[in-house]
Amino acid sequence: MNEYIDKPQNAGPGPGERACAYRILRYAPNLVRDEWVNIGVLLFEPGTGERRLRMIEEQDEYNRVRRLHSGTDQALLRALRDDLEDRFQSAAVNASNGGSFNWQQLLGKWDDTLSNALQLAPQKGVWTADLDAELERLYADHVAMQRAPARVGAPGSRAQMRSYCSQVFRQARIWDRIETSVRVAQFTFPGDPMRLDYSYRRNGTRGFVHCISVTRAPADAKALAYNAERITAKAALKTEFAAVTDVLLNPGNDRHCFVRDTLLDAGIEPVAMEGFAVWVAKRKPLLQ
């Protein structure tokens, strides 16, 4: 790799670390002004083709882009991840059929064929032993919204909730058995932009886990309930669902009762974030 390595110049790889590369994805709707905003990270190991991709997906992230570029094509941004994933899949299928899979050629082709508003920043290198953890670090450094420190006890955003849940899965040593950012379009309708945070399989059952910030967006429970019903109707396997909530649902709070009843009516188990580690520990022996 002929790119900058994201480490002090004299620092070599640590134990178990491997040389990887990353590209920051930029949205630049006005090329004349040469102004852009970072919207994603692509991290990959050139030798094996193993890769990780994370794009903005929360509404407040899209709102930030719109504040910077008032004419933002949100539909284009929402479709971008699926487009990139489809390109990955096509390249992988070509390689499995005896073709070649060359990262430099693939990304060079992307540079030429992506929309003028979408750019890949120059490639850089990094040493890492954990692609998932490194992706989170790069996303936090280059893409994530910079927030003022929250007051003690303030509930977190969905991004913060997902970060915690991912950490719990890793600490339980089952991260390799968890599928992330699952498209619901395969169960609903083509073009559906929603993704469920996690999925797993156990004893002929496919489970889904999704984070809901009750304090910020209680109506998300209705969207999750709808998707759970569609998935249950179309999935080949038996299904089960859990919704991780940022707070413990209080039966004396009308908003909490709305979320609880909406979830339970759709067969979704509410799991408060403070009890998520225990919930994972009970299911760990059964996960495949």
C-alpha positions in Angstrom: 0.0 0.0 0.0 1.4 3.4 -1.0 -0.8 5.3 1.4 -0.2 7.0 4.8 -0.3 4.6 7.8 -2.4 6.0 10.6 0.2 5.5 13.3 3.3 7.3 14.5 6.0 6.9 11.9 8.3 4.6 13.9 5.5 2.5 15.3 5.2 -1.0 13.8 2.3 -3.4 14.1 1.3 -4.6 17.5 0.6 -8.2 18.4 -2.0 -9.7 16.0 -2.3 -6.5 14.0 -2.6 -6.5 10.2 -2.2 -3.8 7.6 -5.5 -2.5 6.4 -6.7 0.5 4.4 -9.6 2.9 4.6 -11.4 5.4 2.5 -13.7 8.1 3.8 -16.9 8.6 1.7 -17.7 12.3 1.1 -20.9 14.0 -0.1 -20.0 17.0 -2.3 -23.0 18.3 -4.2 -21.3 21.4 -5.5 -18.0 20.5 -7.1 -17.2 24.1 -8.0 -17.1 25.1 -4.4 -15.1 22.0 -3.4 -17.1 21.7 -0.2 -18.0 18.3 1.2 -19.2 16.5 4.3 -18.0 13.0 5.4 -20.8 10.4 5.3 -19.2 7.1 5.7 -16.1 4.9 6.2 -14.9 1.9 4.1 -12.3 -0.2 5.9 -10.7 -3.3 4.2 -7.8 -5.7 4.2 -6.5 -5.6 0.6 -4.9 -9.1 0.8 -8.1 -11.0 1.8 -10.9 -8.7 0.7 -12.4 -8.6 4.2 -14.1 -5.3 4.6 -16.4 -3.2 6.8 -18.6 -0.4 5.7 -20.5 2.1 7.9 -22.6 5.0 6.5 -24.8 7.6 8.2 -28.3 6.3 8.8 -29.8 8.3 11.6 -32.2 11.1 10.8 -30.2 13.6 12.8 -27.2 12.7 10.7 -29.1 13.4 7.5 -30.4 16.6 9.1 -26.8 17.7 9.7 -25.9 17.1 6.0 -29.0 19.1 5.0 -28.0 22.0 7.2 -24.6 22.1 5.5 -26.0 21.6 2.0 -29.6 22.7 1.7 -30.2 20.9 -1.6 -29.2 17.5 -0.2 -30.6 14.6 -2.1 -31.5 12.4 0.9 -32.9 9.6 -1.3 -29.5 9.3 -3.0 -27.7 9.1 0.3 -30.1 6.5 1.7 -29.7 4.4 -1.4 -25.9 4.7 -1.4 -25.1 2.0 1.0 -27.2 -0.6 -0.8 -25.6 0.4 -4.0 -22.1 -0.1 -2.6 -23.1 -3.4 -0.9 -24.4 -4.7 -4.3 -21.1 -3.7 -6.0 -19.2 -5.7 -3.3 -21.5 -8.7 -3.8 -21.0 -8.6 -7.6 -17.2 -8.4 -7.2 -17.2 -11.3 -4.7 -19.4 -13.4 -7.0 -17.0 -12.7 -9.9 -14.1 -13.8 -7.8 -15.8 -17.0 -6.7 -16.4 -17.8 -10.3 -12.7 -17.7 -11.2 -12.5 -14.0 -11.8 -10.1 -11.6 -10.0 -10.9 -9.4 -7.0 -8.5 -6.5 -6.9 -9.3 -3.8 -4.4 -7.3 -1.1 -6.2 -9.0 -1.8 -9.5 -12.4 -2.0 -7.8 -12.0 1.3 -6.0 -10.5 2.9 -9.1 -13.6 2.0 -11.0 -15.8 3.4 -8.3 -13.9 6.7 -8.5 -14.9 6.8 -12.1 -18.5 5.7 -11.9 -19.9 7.0 -8.6 -22.2 10.0 -8.8 -20.3 13.3 -9.0 -21.8 14.3 -5.6 -20.2 11.2 -4.0 -16.5 10.9 -3.6 -13.9 8.5 -2.1 -11.2 10.4 -0.1 -7.6 9.4 -0.7 -6.8 6.0 0.6 -4.9 5.7 4.0 -3.6 2.8 5.9 -3.9 1.6 9.5 -2.7 -1.3 11.6 -5.5 -3.1 13.5 -6.2 -6.4 15.1 -10.0 -5.9 15.1 -11.8 -4.5 12.0 -15.0 -3.8 13.8 -13.4 -1.8 16.6 -11.3 0.1 14.1 -14.3 0.9 12.0 -16.0 2.4 15.1 -12.9 4.5 15.9 -12.6 5.8 12.3 -16.3 6.6 12.2 -16.2 8.5 15.5 -13.1 10.4 14.3 -14.2 11.3 10.8 -18.0 11.1 10.5 -19.9 11.0 13.7 -21.6 14.2 14.9 -19.7 16.1 17.5 -21.9 16.5 20.5 -21.6 18.6 23.6 -21.1 16.5 26.8 -24.4 15.2 28.0 -25.5 15.8 31.6 -25.1 13.0 34.0 -27.9 10.4 33.5 -29.1 11.9 30.2 -30.4 9.1 27.9 -28.3 8.4 24.8 -29.0 8.5 21.1 -29.5 5.4 19.0 -25.9 5.6 17.9 -24.7 5.5 21.5 -27.1 2.6 22.2 -25.8 0.6 19.3 -22.2 1.2 20.3 -23.0 -0.1 23.8 -24.9 -3.2 22.4 -22.1 -4.0 20.0 -19.6 -3.8 23.0 -21.8 -6.3 24.9 -21.9 -8.7 22.0 -18.1 -8.5 21.7 -17.5 -9.0 25.4 -19.7 -12.0 25.3 -17.5 -13.3 22.5 -20.4 -13.9 20.1 -19.8 -10.9 17.8 -18.8 -13.2 14.9 -22.3 -14.8 15.2 -24.1 -11.5 14.9 -25.3 -10.0 11.6 -25.5 -6.2 11.7 -27.6 -3.6 9.8 -30.1 -6.1 8.3 -32.0 -4.8 5.3 -35.8 -5.1 5.8 -36.5 -4.6 2.1 -36.2 -8.3 1.6 -39.3 -8.7 3.8 -41.2 -5.5 3.0 -40.9 -3.7 -0.4 -38.0 -2.9 -2.7 -36.4 0.4 -1.7 -37.3 0.3 1.9 -34.4 2.1 3.6 -34.9 0.8 7.1 -32.4 -1.6 8.6 -32.6 -3.6 11.9 -29.5 -3.3 14.1 -28.7 -6.9 14.7 -29.8 -10.5 13.8 -28.8 -13.9 15.1 -29.8 -17.6 14.7 -30.5 -20.2 17.3 -32.1 -23.6 17.2 -33.9 -23.0 13.9 -35.0 -19.5 15.0 -33.9 -16.2 13.5 -33.8 -13.4 16.1 -33.7 -9.6 15.5 -32.6 -6.9 17.9 -33.2 -3.2 17.4 -32.5 -0.2 19.5 -35.2 2.4 20.3 -34.7 5.7 22.1 -37.9 6.0 24.0 -37.0 9.4 25.2 -36.2 10.8 21.8 -38.3 8.8 19.3 -41.0 6.7 20.9 -42.9 6.5 17.5 -40.0 4.2 16.3 -41.8 1.4 18.2 -44.6 1.5 15.5 -42.1 1.2 12.7 -40.4 -1.7 14.4 -43.8 -3.4 15.1 -44.8 -3.1 11.4 -41.5 -4.6 10.3 -41.7 -7.4 12.8 -45.1 -8.4 11.5 -43.8 -8.4 7.8 -40.7 -10.4 8.7 -42.7 -13.0 10.6 -45.0 -13.4 7.7 -42.3 -13.8 5.1 -39.3 -15.3 6.9 -38.4 -19.0 6.2 -37.5 -19.6 9.8 -39.3 -19.0 13.1 -38.6 -15.5 14.3 -38.2 -13.6 17.6 -37.7 -9.9 18.3 -36.3 -7.8 21.0 -36.2 -4.0 21.3 -33.5 -2.5 23.4 -34.8 0.7 25.1 -32.7 3.5 26.4 -34.7 3.6 29.7 -36.6 1.1 31.8 -40.2 1.3 30.8 -42.2 2.8 33.6 -45.9 1.6 33.8 -46.8 5.0 35.3 -45.6 6.9 32.2 -48.1 7.1 29.3 -45.3 7.3 26.7 -43.6 4.3 28.1 -46.9 2.4 28.2 -47.5 3.2 24.5 -44.0 1.9 23.6 -44.4 -1.2 25.8 -47.9 -2.1 24.5 -47.0 -1.5 20.8 -44.0 -3.8 21.1 -45.7 -6.5 23.1 -48.7 -6.5 20.7 -46.3 -7.3 17.8 -44.6 -10.0 19.8 -41.5 -7.9 20.5 -39.7 -8.3 23.9 -38.7 -4.9 25.4 -35.2 -5.1 27.0 -33.9 -2.0 28.9 -30.4 -1.2 28.0 -29.3 -1.6 31.7 -30.4 -5.3 31.5 -29.1 -6.0 28.0 -25.9 -7.7 29.1 -27.9 -10.2 31.2 -30.3 -10.8 28.3 -27.3 -11.6 26.0 -25.7 -13.9 28.6 -28.9 -16.0 28.7 -28.9 -16.5 25.0 -25.2 -16.9 24.4 -25.2 -20.8 24.8 -28.0 -21.1 22.2 -26.6 -18.9 19.4 -25.2 -20.7 16.3 
